[in-house]
């Protein structure tokens, strides 16, 4: 998987997050009902909800929280659920 150190992610509802993939996922989880889940569980549950509720299949890659977070954000952008750009 390509390395991505910093991203700017804009969700379709207008919320914008900026930082490392892990920090963005952590911020997203803090706004959710699933605040107590591990980041790995939050990412997997969010991907499942995207498929169930929106029909968007997010293919998650990796085992580490860093890889799963990066994969989740880039897949959300690929599926049209967000816009993501790599920051310098």
N, C-alpha and C positions, 0 to 999 in steps of 0.2 A: 504494500500500500504506500502511496506517495506520502512523504512527510509534509505536514502542514503545522507550522508553529503558531500562527495567529490567524484568526478569521474575523470577519464581520458578517453576522448572520441577521437578516431581516425576515421575520416571520410574516405570513400573509395577513395577520391581524395588526401589523405595524410595529410590533415590539422588535427592538433591535438589541443584539448582544455582540460584544466584541471581546476578544481575548483568545486564550488557548482553547482548543476544543473541550478539554476537561472543565475549564472555568465556565465556559458557556453552558455546558450541560448541567453543571452544578447550579448556575443561576436559573436555568429553566426549571430544574427540579424544585428549587426554593419557591417558585411561583405556583407549583402544582399541589394537588391533593396528596401526592406521593412523597412528601418531604422526608420521610423516614427510611425510604428504600435506599439500598446501595445504588451508586451511580450505574453499575452494570445492570442491576434489575430495573432501574428507571428507564434506561435506554432500551432494553429488550421489551418492556411493557409498552413503552411509547411507540415502538415500531409495530407491535401487535395491534395497538389501538388505531394506528394510521391505516393498517390494512383492513381492520374490521369496520371502522367508521367511515373511511375515505376511499377504500379500495386501492390505496397506495402501498405497493410492495417495496419495503426497504430491506435491501440485502446487507446485513451487518457482517463485517469482516473483523477478525482479530479476537484475541482473548483478553488483552489488557484493557484497563479502563481508558487509556489513552487511545488505543486503536478503535475500540468500540465507539467512543465519543466522536472521533474524527469521522468514522464510517457513517454513523448516524446522521451527523450534520450534512455531510456531502450527499448522502442518499436522500435526505429530506429536500435538499436543493434540486437534485436530479429529478425527483418526483413532482416538483413544482409546489412543495409545501413551504418553501423558504427560498430566499436568495442568499447565496454565500459568495464571499470573495476573500481571497487570500490577502493578508496584509504583510507589508515588509517587516 
